[in-house]
Amino acid sequence: MITKYALEFILHAKGSSSKIIKNALAEFGSDLVVGDCQKHGESCDYKVTMITEDPTLVFDLCSQFGRIRSIKVA
């Protein structure tokens, strides 16, 4: 049986968009939702939720966009 994880986190990124982030993460899981930008100066906070089999891959990819905060894994 394959274990699936529900992820919820905030991605603090600069020079990106919710569409770019969603396209990058789409192949790594299902039920993917990337919230609209919450502006903080030149950067944005995106709330990301998704179901994945490998949270490590998701976090590695997201770290290329910016900082990951407020992580919840269930």
C-alpha positions as CSV (number, residue, x, y, z in Angstrom):
1,M,0.0,0.0,0.0
2,I,1.3,3.5,-0.9
3,T,1.2,6.1,1.9
4,K,-0.2,9.5,0.9
5,Y,0.4,12.6,2.9
6,A,-1.7,15.7,3.1
7,L,0.5,18.8,3.0
8,E,-0.3,22.3,4.0
9,F,2.4,25.1,4.1
10,I,3.2,28.7,3.3
11,L,5.7,29.3,0.5
12,H,7.4,32.7,0.8
13,A,8.6,33.5,-2.8
14,K,9.8,36.4,-4.8
15,G,9.4,36.7,-8.6
16,S,6.9,33.9,-9.0
17,S,3.2,33.4,-9.4
18,S,0.6,30.9,-8.1
19,K,0.3,29.6,-11.7
20,I,4.1,28.9,-12.0
21,I,4.1,27.2,-8.6
22,K,1.1,25.1,-9.4
23,N,2.5,24.0,-12.7
24,A,5.7,22.9,-11.1
25,L,4.0,20.9,-8.4
26,A,1.2,19.3,-10.5
27,E,3.1,16.1,-11.3
28,F,4.0,15.5,-7.6
29,G,0.5,15.0,-6.2
30,S,-3.3,15.6,-6.4
31,D,-5.8,18.0,-4.9
32,L,-3.3,20.8,-5.4
33,V,-4.4,24.3,-4.4
34,V,-2.1,27.3,-4.5
35,G,-3.6,30.4,-3.0
36,D,-3.3,33.9,-4.4
37,C,-0.4,36.0,-3.4
38,Q,-0.4,37.7,0.0
39,K,2.0,40.6,-0.6
40,H,4.9,41.3,1.8
41,G,7.0,43.9,0.1
42,E,8.5,42.5,-3.1
43,S,7.7,38.9,-2.0
44,C,4.5,36.9,-1.7
45,D,3.1,34.3,0.6
46,Y,1.3,31.4,-1.1
47,K,-0.7,28.9,0.9
48,V,-0.2,25.5,-0.7
49,T,-2.2,22.4,0.0
50,M,-1.9,19.0,-1.7
51,I,-1.9,15.2,-1.4
52,T,1.5,13.6,-2.2
53,E,3.3,10.3,-1.8
54,D,6.7,12.1,-1.3
55,P,6.7,15.3,0.8
56,T,10.5,15.5,0.5
57,L,10.3,16.0,-3.3
58,V,7.6,18.7,-2.9
59,F,9.7,20.6,-0.3
60,D,12.9,20.3,-2.3
61,L,11.2,21.8,-5.4
62,C,9.5,24.5,-3.4
63,S,12.8,25.5,-1.7
64,Q,13.9,26.6,-5.2
65,F,11.1,29.2,-5.2
66,G,11.7,30.5,-1.7
67,R,11.3,29.8,2.0
68,I,8.8,27.2,3.3
69,R,7.0,28.0,6.6
70,S,4.1,26.8,8.7
71,I,4.3,23.2,7.6
72,K,1.6,20.7,8.4
73,V,1.9,17.1,7.3
74,A,-0.9,14.6,8.0
